[in-house]
Structure formats: C-alpha cells, structure tokens
Amino acid sequence: MLQLDTICPLMSPWASLVVIGCKPDGTIRFCVDYRKVNKVTKMDAYPIPSMERVIEKVTFAKYISTIDLTKGY
C-alpha cells in the first residue's frame, strides 16, 4: 500500500497502527489498532433525557423525524 501511494507514514500522536489478521475462515482482515488514540480520548458522556422532557420539547413541533445511528460507521 505504501508503494501504491495509498498510505503514508505518520508520526502524529493520533496515528494508529494497521494490522493485517486472518479470519477464522482464512480470509484476510484489515484492522486498525486504536488503543493509543483511546488512551488520549476523553469520553464526552451526558445523561439521557427523560421521555417526558423529550415529549415537552417536541409538543409544538410541526415535523418530527428520527435517525438510527447505532449501525453507522
């Protein structure tokens, strides 16, 4: 990949190593080791609002839409 100019070497503290592994069926898996990034990342957690509070906020809304981001990559 380096010869094809698809990737380039980096010295950034945010850079992550690439690891090539094998799946149980023998095919190749391309993985990224994010442990270094996870060490310096701070969790931005906030409490989930109560359902009553959410309903109050949308009471007078003309349109309401939802999006499911649980499977987004």
MOPAC internal coordinates of N, CA, C and O (Angstrom, degrees):
PM7 1SCF
backbone

  N    0.0000 0     0.00 0     0.00 0    0    0    0
  C    1.4474 1     0.00 0     0.00 0    1    0    0
  C    1.5285 1   110.37 1     0.00 0    2    1    0
  O    1.2310 1   120.89 1   146.34 1    3    2    1
  N    1.3373 1   115.90 1   -33.66 1    3    2    1
  C    1.4596 1   119.41 1   177.86 1    5    3    2
  C    1.5255 1   110.41 1   -67.34 1    6    5    3
  O    1.2310 1   120.21 1   139.82 1    7    6    5
  N    1.3330 1   117.20 1   -40.18 1    7    6    5
  C    1.4666 1   121.20 1   178.48 1    9    7    6
  C    1.5230 1   111.61 1   -67.70 1   10    9    7
  O    1.2310 1   120.15 1   148.73 1   11   10    9
  N    1.3265 1   117.32 1   -31.27 1   11   10    9
  C    1.4658 1   121.14 1   178.99 1   13   11   10
  C    1.5161 1   112.07 1   -82.80 1   14   13   11
  O    1.2310 1   120.10 1   179.50 1   15   14   13
  N    1.3379 1   117.42 1    -0.50 1   15   14   13
  C    1.4619 1   123.55 1  -179.28 1   17   15   14
  C    1.5345 1   112.03 1    63.52 1   18   17   15
  O    1.2310 1   121.15 1  -151.08 1   19   18   17
  N    1.3325 1   115.41 1    28.92 1   19   18   17
  C    1.4609 1   121.25 1   176.05 1   21   19   18
  C    1.5214 1   110.31 1   -82.94 1   22   21   19
  O    1.2310 1   120.73 1   146.66 1   23   22   21
  N    1.3240 1   116.21 1   -33.34 1   23   22   21
  C    1.4581 1   122.17 1   178.99 1   25   23   22
  C    1.5237 1   108.75 1  -126.26 1   26   25   23
  O    1.2310 1   120.81 1   -14.32 1   27   26   25
  N    1.3354 1   116.07 1   165.68 1   27   26   25
  C    1.4599 1   120.70 1   175.84 1   29   27   26
  C    1.5203 1   108.85 1  -142.22 1   30   29   27
  O    1.2310 1   119.86 1   -30.15 1   31   30   29
  N    1.3214 1   117.87 1   149.85 1   31   30   29
  C    1.4658 1   120.14 1   179.30 1   33   31   30
  C    1.5295 1   110.82 1   -70.09 1   34   33   31
  O    1.2310 1   120.84 1   -39.80 1   35   34   33
  N    1.3344 1   115.99 1   140.20 1   35   34   33
  C    1.4611 1   121.60 1   179.91 1   37   35   34
  C    1.5255 1   109.94 1  -130.56 1   38   37   35
  O    1.2310 1   120.88 1   -27.66 1   39   38   37
  N    1.3138 1   115.91 1   152.34 1   39   38   37
  C    1.4620 1   121.92 1   176.84 1   41   39   38
  C    1.5282 1   110.32 1  -119.96 1   42   41   39
  O    1.2310 1   119.87 1  -159.90 1   43   42   41
  N    1.2868 1   117.85 1    20.10 1   43   42   41
  C    1.4553 1   123.10 1  -177.76 1   45   43   42
  C    1.5230 1   111.12 1   -75.78 1   46   45   43
  O    1.2310 1   119.36 1   -33.85 1   47   46   45
  N    1.3456 1   118.83 1   146.15 1   47   46   45
  C    1.4605 1   120.21 1   175.03 1   49   47   46
  C    1.5305 1   111.55 1   -67.10 1   50   49   47
  O    1.2310 1   120.01 1   165.72 1   51   50   49
  N    1.3245 1   117.59 1   -14.28 1   51   50   49
  C    1.4616 1   121.47 1   179.06 1   53   51   50
  C    1.5200 1   111.85 1   -94.58 1   54   53   51
  O    1.2310 1   119.58 1   176.14 1   55   54   53
  N    1.3340 1   118.40 1    -3.86 1   55   54   53
  C    1.4621 1   120.99 1   179.74 1   57   55   54
  C    1.5253 1   109.66 1   -71.11 1   58   57   55
  O    1.2310 1   120.72 1   -33.23 1   59   58   57
  N    1.3182 1   116.24 1   146.77 1   59   58   57
  C    1.4644 1   121.74 1  -179.73 1   61   59   58
  C    1.5197 1   109.69 1  -124.13 1   62   61   59
  O    1.2310 1   121.35 1   -36.75 1   63   62   61
  N    1.3211 1   115.02 1   143.25 1   63   62   61
  C    1.4563 1   120.79 1   179.33 1   65   63   62
  C    1.5205 1   111.15 1   -71.67 1   66   65   63
  O    1.2310 1   121.13 1   -32.86 1   67   66   65
  N    1.3230 1   115.45 1   147.14 1   67   66   65
  C    1.4542 1   121.62 1   175.18 1   69   67   66
  C    1.5169 1   107.66 1  -102.44 1   70   69   67
  O    1.2310 1   120.56 1   -46.14 1   71   70   69
  N    1.3132 1   116.53 1   133.86 1   71   70   69
  C    1.4564 1   122.33 1  -179.30 1   73   71   70
  C    1.5192 1   108.43 1  -125.30 1   74   73   71
  O    1.2310 1   120.44 1   -47.36 1   75   74   73
  N    1.3235 1   116.76 1   132.64 1   75   74   73
  C    1.4532 1   121.73 1   176.07 1   77   75   74
  C    1.5256 1   106.89 1  -103.50 1   78   77   75
  O    1.2310 1   120.92 1   -55.92 1   79   78   77
  N    1.3223 1   115.84 1   124.08 1   79   78   77
  C    1.4566 1   120.70 1  -179.32 1   81   79   78
  C    1.5139 1   110.57 1  -129.12 1   82   81   79
  O    1.2310 1   121.43 1    -8.06 1   83   82   81
  N    1.3156 1   114.86 1   171.94 1   83   82   81
  C    1.4655 1   120.48 1   178.64 1   85   83   82
  C    1.5190 1   109.75 1  -108.24 1   86   85   83
  O    1.2310 1   121.13 1   -43.20 1   87   86   85
  N    1.3223 1   115.44 1   136.80 1   87   86   85
  C    1.4514 1   121.65 1   174.66 1   89   87   86
  C    1.5337 1   108.55 1   -79.00 1   90   89   87
  O    1.2310 1   119.72 1   -16.71 1   91   90   89
  N    1.3239 1   118.14 1   163.29 1   91   90   89
  C    1.4678 1   120.37 1   178.67 1   93   91   90
  C    1.5368 1   113.46 1   -57.44 1   94   93   91
  O    1.2310 1   120.30 1   152.80 1   95   94   93
  N    1.3464 1   117.04 1   -27.20 1   95   94   93
  C    1.4647 1   119.00 1   179.92 1   97   95   94
  C    1.5264 1   112.87 1   -86.17 1   98   97   95
  O    1.2310 1   120.08 1  -177.26 1   99   98   97
  N    1.3519 1   117.46 1     2.74 1   99   98   97
  C    1.4611 1   121.65 1   176.42 1  101   99   98
  C    1.5114 1   114.99 1    95.41 1  102  101   99
  O    1.2310 1   119.43 1   169.69 1  103  102  101
  N    1.3207 1   118.70 1   -10.31 1  103  102  101
  C    1.4588 1   120.49 1   177.92 1  105  103  102
  C    1.5238 1   109.94 1   -77.05 1  106  105  103
  O    1.2310 1   121.03 1   -17.37 1  107  106  105
  N    1.3112 1   115.63 1   162.63 1  107  106  105
  C    1.4653 1   120.77 1  -175.82 1  109  107  106
  C    1.5231 1   110.43 1   -89.37 1  110  109  107
  O    1.2310 1   121.23 1   -39.73 1  111  110  109
  N    1.3302 1   115.26 1   140.27 1  111  110  109
  C    1.4701 1   122.37 1   177.56 1  113  111  110
  C    1.5231 1   108.46 1  -117.00 1  114  113  111
  O    1.2310 1   120.65 1   -50.22 1  115  114  113
  N    1.3308 1   116.36 1   129.78 1  115  114  113
  C    1.4640 1   124.00 1   176.84 1  117  115  114
  C    1.5165 1   107.25 1   -95.17 1  118  117  115
  O    1.2310 1   120.00 1   -63.58 1  119  118  117
  N    1.3316 1   117.61 1   116.42 1  119  118  117
  C    1.4687 1   121.81 1  -175.98 1  121  119  118
  C    1.5250 1   110.35 1  -122.57 1  122  121  119
  O    1.2310 1   120.69 1   -25.47 1  123  122  121
  N    1.3113 1   116.28 1   154.53 1  123  122  121
  C    1.4599 1   122.61 1   175.89 1  125  123  122
  C    1.5238 1   107.78 1  -120.53 1  126  125  123
  O    1.2310 1   120.73 1   -50.50 1  127  126  125
  N    1.3348 1   116.20 1   129.50 1  127  126  125
  C    1.4556 1   122.43 1  -178.78 1  129  127  126
  C    1.5284 1   109.07 1   -89.27 1  130  129  127
  O    1.2310 1   120.45 1   -77.92 1  131  130  129
  N    1.3218 1   116.75 1   102.08 1  131  130  129
  C    1.4625 1   122.09 1  -176.70 1  133  131  130
  C    1.5286 1   113.30 1   -95.47 1  134  133  131
  O    1.2310 1   119.23 1  -167.17 1  135  134  133
  N    1.3133 1   119.08 1    12.83 1  135  134  133
  C    1.4667 1   120.05 1  -177.01 1  137  135  134
  C    1.5229 1   112.46 1   -61.25 1  138  137  135
  O    1.2310 1   119.75 1   141.18 1  139  138  137
  N    1.3403 1   118.07 1   -38.82 1  139  138  137
  C    1.4648 1   121.07 1   179.00 1  141  139  138
  C    1.5288 1   111.11 1   -64.69 1  142  141  139
  O    1.2310 1   120.68 1   137.44 1  143  142  141
  N    1.3184 1   116.31 1   -42.56 1  143  142  141
  C    1.4650 1   120.85 1   178.78 1  145  143  142
  C    1.5214 1   110.31 1   -66.82 1  146  145  143
  O    1.2310 1   120.24 1   139.63 1  147  146  145
  N    1.3223 1   117.15 1   -40.37 1  147  146  145
  C    1.4607 1   120.87 1  -179.56 1  149  147  146
  C    1.5329 1   112.12 1   -63.94 1  150  149  147
  O    1.2310 1   120.07 1   151.90 1  151  150  149
  N    1.3355 1   117.47 1   -28.10 1  151  150  149
  C    1.4660 1   120.36 1   178.89 1  153  151  150
  C    1.5251 1   112.43 1   -67.94 1  154  153  151
  O    1.2310 1   120.35 1   147.70 1  155  154  153
  N    1.3417 1   116.93 1   -32.30 1  155  154  153
  C    1.4680 1   119.82 1  -177.19 1  157  155  154
  C    1.5276 1   112.78 1  -100.88 1  158  157  155
  O    1.2310 1   120.15 1   175.87 1  159  158  157
  N    1.3276 1   117.32 1    -4.13 1  159  158  157
  C    1.4550 1   121.26 1  -179.90 1  161  159  158
  C    1.5215 1   109.76 1   -84.78 1  162  161  159
  O    1.2310 1   120.88 1   -47.68 1  163  162  161
  N    1.3162 1   115.92 1   132.32 1  163  162  161
  C    1.4598 1   120.87 1   177.83 1  165  163  162
  C    1.5181 1   109.00 1   -98.98 1  166  165  163
  O    1.2310 1   120.86 1   -46.23 1  167  166  165
  N    1.3141 1   115.96 1   133.77 1  167  166  165
  C    1.4556 1   120.56 1  -179.09 1  169  167  166
  C    1.5261 1   109.90 1   -71.74 1  170  169  167
  O    1.2310 1   120.88 1   -46.93 1  171  170  169
  N    1.2943 1   115.93 1   133.07 1  171  170  169
  C    1.4589 1   121.89 1   179.16 1  173  171  170
  C    1.5233 1   107.60 1  -107.81 1  174  173  171
  O    1.2310 1   121.01 1  -103.79 1  175  174  173
  N    1.3135 1   115.66 1    76.21 1  175  174  173
  C    1.4676 1   120.40 1  -175.75 1  177  175  174
  C    1.5236 1   110.55 1   -98.24 1  178  177  175
  O    1.2310 1   121.22 1   -36.14 1  179  178  177
  N    1.2990 1   115.28 1   143.86 1  179  178  177
  C    1.4528 1   121.07 1   175.26 1  181  179  178
  C    1.5251 1   107.36 1  -143.87 1  182  181  179
  O    1.2310 1   119.69 1   -28.46 1  183  182  181
  N    1.3125 1   118.20 1   151.54 1  183  182  181
  C    1.4656 1   120.13 1  -177.00 1  185  183  182
  C    1.5264 1   112.13 1   -67.45 1  186  185  183
  O    1.2310 1   121.15 1   -33.24 1  187  186  185
  N    1.3012 1   115.41 1   146.76 1  187  186  185
  C    1.4626 1   121.17 1   176.53 1  189  187  186
  C    1.5275 1   107.91 1   -74.51 1  190  189  187
  O    1.2310 1   119.96 1   -49.17 1  191  190  189
  N    1.3291 1   117.68 1   130.83 1  191  190  189
  C    1.4698 1   119.42 1  -179.09 1  193  191  190
  C    1.5297 1   111.12 1   -68.27 1  194  193  191
  O    1.2310 1   121.16 1   -27.12 1  195  194  193
  N    1.3110 1   115.38 1   152.88 1  195  194  193
  C    1.4618 1   119.74 1   178.56 1  197  195  194
  C    1.5233 1   109.85 1   -70.21 1  198  197  195
  O    1.2310 1   120.66 1   -24.22 1  199  198  197
  N    1.3241 1   116.35 1   155.78 1  199  198  197
  C    1.4577 1   120.98 1  -178.65 1  201  199  198
  C    1.5269 1   111.19 1   -62.36 1  202  201  199
  O    1.2310 1   119.69 1   144.26 1  203  202  201
  N    1.3203 1   118.19 1   -35.74 1  203  202  201
  C    1.4635 1   121.13 1   178.46 1  205  203  202
  C    1.5233 1   110.62 1   -61.40 1  206  205  203
  O    1.2310 1   120.69 1   139.04 1  207  206  205
  N    1.3162 1   116.28 1   -40.96 1  207  206  205
  C    1.4726 1   121.14 1  -179.15 1  209  207  206
  C    1.5309 1   111.09 1   -65.85 1  210  209  207
  O    1.2310 1   120.99 1   139.50 1  211  210  209
  N    1.3250 1   115.71 1   -40.50 1  211  210  209
  C    1.4675 1   120.29 1   179.15 1  213  211  210
  C    1.5209 1   110.41 1   -64.98 1  214  213  211
  O    1.2310 1   120.43 1   136.01 1  215  214  213
  N    1.3159 1   116.78 1   -43.99 1  215  214  213
  C    1.4717 1   120.85 1   179.82 1  217  215  214
  C    1.5177 1   110.88 1   -63.28 1  218  217  215
  O    1.2310 1   120.11 1   141.59 1  219  218  217
  N    1.3436 1   117.40 1   -38.41 1  219  218  217
  C    1.4671 1   120.91 1   177.15 1  221  219  218
  C    1.5240 1   111.09 1   -59.98 1  222  221  219
  O    1.2310 1   120.45 1   140.64 1  223  222  221
  N    1.3242 1   116.74 1   -39.36 1  223  222  221
  C    1.4668 1   120.48 1  -176.82 1  225  223  222
  C    1.5219 1   112.60 1   -70.60 1  226  225  223
  O    1.2310 1   119.85 1   151.45 1  227  226  225
  N    1.3306 1   117.88 1   -28.55 1  227  226  225
  C    1.4628 1   120.00 1  -177.22 1  229  227  226
  C    1.5258 1   113.06 1  -104.34 1  230  229  227
  O    1.2310 1   120.13 1  -171.22 1  231  230  229
  N    1.3081 1   117.36 1     8.78 1  231  230  229
  C    1.4655 1   120.98 1  -176.71 1  233  231  230
  C    1.5176 1   112.17 1   -56.49 1  234  233  231
  O    1.2310 1   119.84 1   135.79 1  235  234  233
  N    1.3150 1   117.91 1   -44.21 1  235  234  233
  C    1.4551 1   121.34 1  -175.70 1  237  235  234
  C    1.5310 1   112.54 1  -101.82 1  238  237  235
  O    1.2310 1   120.15 1  -165.13 1  239  238  237
  N    1.3170 1   117.31 1    14.87 1  239  238  237
  C    1.4662 1   120.54 1  -179.93 1  241  239  238
  C    1.5217 1   111.09 1   -73.52 1  242  241  239
  O    1.2310 1   121.03 1   -38.27 1  243  242  241
  N    1.3073 1   115.63 1   141.73 1  243  242  241
  C    1.4574 1   120.04 1   177.62 1  245  243  242
  C    1.5307 1   110.39 1   -80.31 1  246  245  243
  O    1.2310 1   120.17 1   141.66 1  247  246  245
  N    1.3383 1   117.28 1   -38.34 1  247  246  245
  C    1.4585 1   123.08 1   178.87 1  249  247  246
  C    1.5232 1   109.24 1  -128.35 1  250  249  247
  O    1.2310 1   120.93 1   -34.66 1  251  250  249
  N    1.3159 1   115.82 1   145.34 1  251  250  249
  C    1.4655 1   121.91 1   175.38 1  253  251  250
  C    1.5204 1   106.88 1  -133.52 1  254  253  251
  O    1.2310 1   120.23 1   -49.43 1  255  254  253
  N    1.3318 1   117.17 1   130.57 1  255  254  253
  C    1.4577 1   120.93 1   176.85 1  257  255  254
  C    1.5168 1   108.80 1  -133.48 1  258  257  255
  O    1.2310 1   120.69 1   -21.90 1  259  258  257
  N    1.3157 1   116.29 1   158.10 1  259  258  257
  C    1.4564 1   121.71 1   177.93 1  261  259  258
  C    1.5089 1   109.14 1  -131.01 1  262  261  259
  O    1.2310 1   120.83 1   -22.80 1  263  262  261
  N    1.3263 1   116.01 1   157.20 1  263  262  261
  C    1.4504 1   122.07 1   175.83 1  265  263  262
  C    1.5208 1   107.63 1  -141.37 1  266  265  263
  O    1.2310 1   120.28 1   -45.38 1  267  266  265
  N    1.3016 1   117.07 1   134.62 1  267  266  265
  C    1.4627 1   122.48 1  -179.56 1  269  267  266
  C    1.5252 1   108.71 1   -98.36 1  270  269  267
  O    1.2310 1   120.33 1   -70.56 1  271  270  269
  N    1.3242 1   116.97 1   109.44 1  271  270  269
  C    1.4586 1   121.67 1  -178.08 1  273  271  270
  C    1.5209 1   112.81 1  -100.90 1  274  273  271
  O    1.2310 1   119.68 1  -166.79 1  275  274  273
  N    1.3242 1   118.22 1    13.21 1  275  274  273
  C    1.4621 1   119.76 1  -178.06 1  277  275  274
  C    1.5096 1   112.77 1   -69.25 1  278  277  275
  O    1.2310 1   119.31 1   154.33 1  279  278  277
  N    1.3156 1   118.92 1   -25.67 1  279  278  277
  C    1.4643 1   121.83 1  -179.06 1  281  279  278
  C    1.5243 1   112.18 1  -108.23 1  282  281  279
  O    1.2310 1   119.57 1  -168.88 1  283  282  281
  N    1.3187 1   118.43 1    11.12 1  283  282  281
  C    1.4582 1   121.44 1  -179.57 1  285  283  282
  C    1.5244 1   111.60 1   -78.42 1  286  285  283
  O    1.2310 1   120.78 1   -37.47 1  287  286  285
  N    1.3036 1   116.11 1   142.53 1  287  286  285
  C    1.4616 1   120.01 1   179.30 1  289  287  286
  C    1.5068 1   109.96 1  -122.84 1  290  289  287
  O    1.2310 1   120.10 1   180.00 1  291  290  289

